[in-house]
Amino acid sequence: MIERLVRSLQARGYLVWFDVDMMKGSTVDAMSDAIDNADVMLYAVSEQYKESGNCRLEANYAHQQDVEMIPLMVQEGYKAKGWLGLLLSTRMWYPFYGCEDNDDAAFEGRVDPVAREIGDRGKASAASRKQEADAMNALNTAASTYASAATN
């Protein structure tokens, strides 16, 4: 189901870091790099997620870095407690349980509200604009540093 969601978001123009596709080298380094470069983090809420040490590290780090976290409930009837319950206490989650057999239209209907919440964040065009702005800022900084050095 998560892979299906990833492909749907990619088809909508989002740049998606998905551990199955992108995990290389150190797990902790790969996860922290992904979070450091994320505009938004979607996470699959379930007992399995709560019990995973890596998932806990990932969620705690994203929260610490102020990355917006969007929860997707993938286990019907699950009531998170502990650290995961604390994270969920202030968020609405999106239901993604029981959708494995949904036809494409029904599944896309579940993705639509998530995509609306994400908005343009994480879209290839938005990322390109951000990279261009960062490059221009770097050029402006270099130019002003050069001008400052030339006048001294």
N, C-alpha and C positions, 0 to 999 in steps of 0.2 A: 504494500500500500504506500509506503514512504517513497519508494522508487517511482511509483506512478505519479505521486504528487510532485516530485522533483521534475519529472519529464513534463508535466503540465505547466509548472512554473517556467521552465526553460522555454517551452513553446510560446509563452506569453512575453518572452523577452527578458526574463530575469537571469542574472548570473548567480548560479547556485553552487555552493560548496557542499558536496555530499560525500561523506566519509568513504562510501563504497567506491566512488570514482576517484577521489582526491587524496586519500590517506597514503602518505609515503613517509618513510623514516620514522622518527620518534612520534608516537601517538600524542603525547602531551604537547610537543612542539607544533605538530600539525594542527591540533585543535586550537591552541592558543593563537597561532597565526591566522587561522580561519576567523576566529572571533575578533581579533584585532582589525581585520579587514572587512568585517561585516557591518552592514547597515541595520540588519534585522536578523534575529535568530528564531527559527521555528524549532520547536522541540516536541517530541512525541511522548505524551504523558501516559505512563503505565506503571505497574508494579515493577516490571523489568527495568524500566528507565530509572526508577527510584533506587533500585538495588545495585545498579551499575556504578562502580567507583569512578570510572571515566566520565560517565554522564553527569555525576554530581560535580566533578571538577569543572567540566565544561559549563554547566549552568551557573555555578558559583562565580566563575571567572567572567562570564558574560554579564552577570548581575553587577559585579564589581566594576566592570568597564562601562557600565551604563548603556549597554547594547539593548535595544528594545527586544523583548522576548515575547513571542507569540506562542501560546500553548495549544497543542492539538491533542485532544483526548482520543486515544486509540484503544482504550480498554473500557468497554461499556460497564457502567456501574462503579468504576474505580473511584475511591475517595482517598486522595493523597493525604498523607500525614507526614509529620517530621519536616525535614528541610524542603521537600517538594511541595508539601501542603502550604508551607510558609510562602514560597514563591508564587503559588497559585492564588493565595488569599486575596490578592488585589486585582486579579485579571479574569476576564471572561475567556473561556476556552472555546475552541471550535470542535464540533463532533466529527471524528474521522473513524469511529468504530463501526463495524458492520458494513463497510462500503467496498469490501473486496470484490463482491459480485455485482456492484453497481455498473450499469451501462455507462458509456462515456459521458452522455449528457447529465446523468444523475451525479456522477463523480465530479464533473466540472462545476455542477451546481454547488457542491461543497467547497470547491476551491475558490469560487467567485468572491465570497465575503473575505476570505483570507487575502486574496489579491487586492481587494479594495482597501483593506487595512494597511497592507504593505505600500500601496501607492506606487510612486515612481522610484522609491528607494530600492537599490539593488538592480535596477534595469540597466542594460548595457549602455543605453544612451545617457542615462544619468551618471553612470560610472565614467564614461568618456568625458562628459562635461566637467566632472570633478577632477579628473586627471589633467585636463586642459587648464583648469583654473589653478591647480597646484603647480603645474609647469610654469604658468604665467607669473604666479607669485614668486617662484624660485628665480625666474628671469629678472623680475622687478627687484628682488632682494639683491641679486648678483649685480645688476646694473647700478643700484644705489650704492652698494658697497664699493664698486669700481669707481663711481663718480666721487664718492667720499675720499677714497684713497688718492685719486688723481688730483684733488684740490689741496691735499695736505702736503 
